[in-house]
Amino acid sequence: MIYIHVPFCGSFCTYCDFYSEICRSGQVFNEYADAVIAEIHSRQEELSLNMSAHDAVNTLYIGGGTPSVLPLDVLSRFVEVVKLAAEPVEATSLFEEFTVEVNPEDIVEKGHEYVRGLIALGVNRVSMGVQSFDDGILRWMNRRHDASRAVEAFRILRECGVRNISIDLIFGLSQLTDEMWKDTMKKALDLAPEHISAYQLSIEEGSSLAKMVTDGRYVEATEEQCLRQYDILCRCLRRSGYHHYEISNFAKPGFEAVHNSAYWRRVPYVGLGPGAHSLAGNVRSWNSQELPHRTSTVRLDNEPNKNTDGSLGWNLTTYSRNFETLSPEDIRVERIMLSLRTDKGLETTELYSLADRSVIDALLSESALEVHGTRILIPEDRLFTSDEIIRELI
């Protein structure tokens, strides 16, 4: 299970605090690829062990940022190296699911040839950041596309043979009326993607939106408005046959995200690229977020990188890697938090071993938890308040 972070975007979204930098330079893209390839080589053994473990989930996810800003030749460079590094897994069994995140504008601009190139690399799932089908909302978000371009990008993906498309949507903006949200849901369902992820707008420290709130230029939506829009989301997608398998994720049966579902089960994964996280047993590690500047070697320790060659931009690189050993308490909390996000919940015996019996029983009596066979989960009509329920358990 491998994640590669592409830290580049064509523009910064109003709400986003993910690590990325504005870039369209072919030289910089290739230097970034050099850095990722060097990291892959340095972590060869870790990658092989991860992919060949008996409980391995053989997926590759390229996220960001905006991976679709990268040219095909840059993407192919590190994808081919990852495939080789993942041995001894047989090539035919590599990447049961290979997802690439894309922006609609990139797909429209680069066209069918680009999408066919992604498929030739082995991509079998595309996650597209649509966010809204309302042009006013998209402008406020500082997205580069409008609604018509999102529809056109979806059409191009379909015409090229992509049969597993996920789209991202955002609700809970104070200026997003319920009618506007219903219209976005209708337009999304007209496209009939295999998967929809829908997230409530959150105010993230460091984002443009956070500054707008601080300056009094934006007032957050009320909890009642967010709850109404979450209910609209759940009802619309349930009626259309989507499986609500995680708080924010809905899929046509059989199209649940393999990669992300493994995260929620705490399956070990390897994260490559600046800002990427990894998990191996009780050890979590993460790469520093800074793009490597003017360095010549890849480092995976915590020593500062220095460069004196005077080169332009950054060469080969690297970012430092940091480690944290999780305590049994950390793992207990993670297990509860991640599992109860999903419609599978936890085995009854496991939940009782992880949380206080009296608290569990009280939540069951309040219908904040439900027993389904041998498992306990949060019912759909209480998922919106799942944070409060989980806080009581941990």
N, C-alpha and C positions, 0 to 999 in steps of 0.2 A: 504494500500500500504506500504509494509515493505521491507527495505533493510538491509541485514546483511553483515558486512565487515569482511572478513577473511584475517588477515594481514600476511599470511605466503606464502613463495615461495620456490621452490627448488633451484632457482638461480635468480640473478638480471639481467633483460634485459638491454641492452645497453642504450635504449632510455627512460626507465621508471622512473618516479618520484613519482608514487603512493606509499602510505605508506605500507611497508611490511618488514618482516624480514625473513632471511633464517632459516628454522626450519624443523626438521623431528622427533622431540621428542614426543612420546605419552603422557608423563607426561605434557609437556607444552601445547599440544593440549587440554588435559582435563581441565587444569587450565584455558585456554582461554574459553572453553565451560562453565565452572563454572561462569566466569565473565559475559558472554553474558546472561546466564540464570538469574543471579542476576539482571542484568539491565532490562531484560524483566519483572521480578516480580516488580521491582521498578517503571516501566512505564506501569503497567497493565491498568490503567484507560485511559491513552493516546492511547494505542493500541486498546482498545475496542471502544473508540470514533472514532478513525480513520477508523476502519474496518466497523463500523455500520452507518457511515454518509450517508446521502441520495445520495451524489455524490461520494461515496467510489469506489476506484479501488482496487479490492481484488486480489492483486498480492504479491508474495514473490520473491525476487531476492537475491541470495547469490553470492556476488562478492568478488573481492580481488585486489591484492594478487592472490592466486591460491587456491580456495576452494577444488579442487580435491586432494590436498595433505592431506586433513583430512580423517581419517578412517571413514567408515560408522557409526560406533557406536557413534563417536563424533558428526557428523552431525545430527544424529537422535535425540541426546539428546536435542539440542536447537530447532530443528524443531518441535518436539512434544510439547515443552513448548510454542512456538509461537502459535501453533494451539489452545492450551487451552486459551492462553491470548487473542486471537482474538475474543473470544465469546463476545457478544451473536450472532455473525453471525453463521448460521447453517453450520455444518461441510461440507455438500454437496456443499455449495456455496463458501467455502474457496478456495482461490488461483486459480482463473480462469487461471492464468498463473504463473507457478512456475519454475523459471530459475536458473540454477547453471552454473557458469563458470568453465570450465575444461581446463587442459593442455593435448595435445595429448599424451605426454609421460606417464602421470598418467593413462590414459585410457588403453593404451597398456599394461603397467606393471600390473595393477590391474584387467584388463580383464572384461569378461562378467558378472561375479558375482557382481562386483562393480557397473556396470551400472544398472543391475537389482535391486540392492539395492537402487539406486537413484530413480528409477521408483516406487519402493515400498513405498518410503517416500512421493511420490506425485509429484516428478519432472516431468514436461511435456514439458520442453524446455531446451535445452543444448546449451550454447554459448562456442564455442571452439576457443582458441587463436592459429590459424594457422600462421598468419602474412605473410607467403610467402611459395611458393612451390619450391624455389631455395635454395639448400643446402648451397651455399656460403653466401647468404644473411642471412640465419638462423644462421650460425656460427657467422657472424658479429654481429647479434642481441643478441648473447649469449643465444639463445633458446636451450632447452634441447632435442628437437626432430629434426628429419630431415623430408624431404618431404614424404618419404615412410611411416614413422610412423604416420604422419598426415592422410594419406589416410587409413592406417590400423585402426587408432582410429575412423575415420568416419565410416568405415565398421562395427566395433564393436558396435557403437551406433545404427546403422541401424538394425543390426542383433538382438539387444536386444529390438527393437520396438520403439526407439525414432523417432517420426514423425515430430518433429519441432527442426531442428538444425540450429544454426546460426554460421557462421565462421567469424573471424576477419582477415582483411588483411591490410597491410601498403604499401603505395606508397610514392614517393617523396624522395627516398634516392638518393644521387648523383651517386652512383655506380649502381643503378637500371636502366638499359636501357629500352627503350620503348618495345623492343622485349622480354626482360625478363619479363616485366610486362604483356604483352599480353600472354605469356606462363603461367604465374601464373593465369591469368583470365581464360584461357582455362581449366587448371587443376581444378580450383575451380568449373567451370560450369560442368565439367565431373562428379563431385560428386553430383551436383544438390541439394545443401542445400536450405532450405526454406527461409533463410535469410542471407544476407551478409552485414557486416559493414566494410567499408574501410576508413582508416584515413590517412591523409597526415602526414608524419614524422614531428614532431615538436621538437625543442630544449628546453627541460624543465630544469629549474634551479635545480641543485642538482643531475641530472642524470649523468651517466658516459659519455654520449654523449656530454653534455654541457662542461665537462672538456676536452674532445677530441677537441672540437671546440676552446676552449680557448688556448689549447696547440698547435694549428695548425695541429692537426692530422686528422681533418675531415673538409671538405669544403661542405657547404650546397648546395643542388640542387638549380638550378635557378628557378625562378618563371615560366618561359616558360616551363621547363621540367615538373614541377608539374602540370601545366595546361594541358599539353598534356596527361599526365597519368590520370588525372581526366576525361578528355574527353574520353579516351579509356575505362575507367571504366564505365562511363555512357552509352556509345554506346553499349558496350558488354552486359551489363545487361539489357538494354532496349530491344535489339534484342532477348534476351532469356526470355522475359516475366516478368522481375522483375519490381516491382513498386518502383520508386524512391520517397520515401515519406518524407525523411529528408536529409539534406546535405550529410551525411555520411552513410545513411542506405537505403537498398534495400530489398524488400521482394516479394516473390510470393504472389499473391492476397490472402488476408485473413490471412497472416502470419506476418503482421506488429507487432512490439513489443508493447504489451499492456502497460507494465511497463514503458519503456522509453518514449513512446508517452505521458503518463500521466505527466512525468516530464516537457515536453515541454508545457503542458497546465497549469502548476503550480498547479497541484492537490496535496493536502497535503500528506505527507509521513513521515514515522518513520524510522530513521536510527539507527541501533544497532551495537555495536562493536567499537573498537578504530578507530578514524578518520571518522566515519560515520556522515553524515549530516541529518537533519530533517527539515520539513517545516510545520507550522501550521498557516494558515491565514497570518498575516503580521510578524510572528516571525520565524526566522531561528535559528536553534541551531546546534551545532556540538560537537562531542566528541574529546577530545585531542588525538593526534596521538600516543603518547608513549604507548607501551605495559606496562601493570601494573607490577611493580616490587615489590615483597616482601611486599604486603599489604594484609589486611585481610578483608576489607569491600569494598562494592561498593559505591562510592560517585558520586553524580550527581550535585555537586556544584562546585565552583571554588577554594575551599580550597586545599592546597597541601596535598598529601598523604604521610604518614610516616609509617615506619615499623621497629620494633626493635626485631622481633622474630628470626632473623637469619636464616630464612628458605631458602632453596635452590630454585633458580629460582623465580617464582612468584606464589602466591596463590590467589585464588578467585579474587581479584583485584578491582582496577579500574582505570578509566580514568575520568578526569573532564569533565563537560559539560558546554559549553559556549553559550550565547544567544545574538541575535541581532534583534532589532525591525526595520523592513524595513519601510522606509518613502514612502509616495505616489510617490515620484520621483523614488525611487529604484524600486518600483513595475511597474511603467510605463516603465522604461528602460528594465526590465526583460521581461515584456509582449511582447514588440516589438522584442527583441533579440531572445527569445525562439520561438515565433510563426512564425517569418519569416524564421526560419531554416527549416520549414516544407512545404509540398506542399499544406497545407490548408491555410497558411498565416493568415490573420486577416479579420474580417468583415470590409467592406469599412467604415462604420460609425464609428467603433471603432478605426481604424487606424487614421482617420481624427481627432478623439478626442484626440489621443495620440501624434500626431506629427504635425509639421507645414504644413499647407495646401499647401503653395507654394513649399515646398521641395518635398512633395508627388507628386504634379502635374509635377514638373520638372523631377523626376525619372520616372514617367509614360511616359512622352514625349520622354525620352531617352531609353525606353524599359528596364530599370533596374527594373521596377515593371510592373506587368500585372494585369488587372481586369479579374477575372473569376467569372461570375455570380455576387453574392453579396459580393465577397471577393477579396482582393488584395494580391498578393504573388510575390515572386521573381521567374522569369522563370528559368528553368533548366540551360539554357546556360549562366546564370549570377550568378549561385550559387557559383561558385569558388571565385567570388569577393564579396560575400555577406557581409563580414565584413565591407568593405568600404561603401556599400549601407546602412547597418544598422547604421553605424557611422553618416551618414548624417541625418538619421531620429531621432537620439537620442541627 
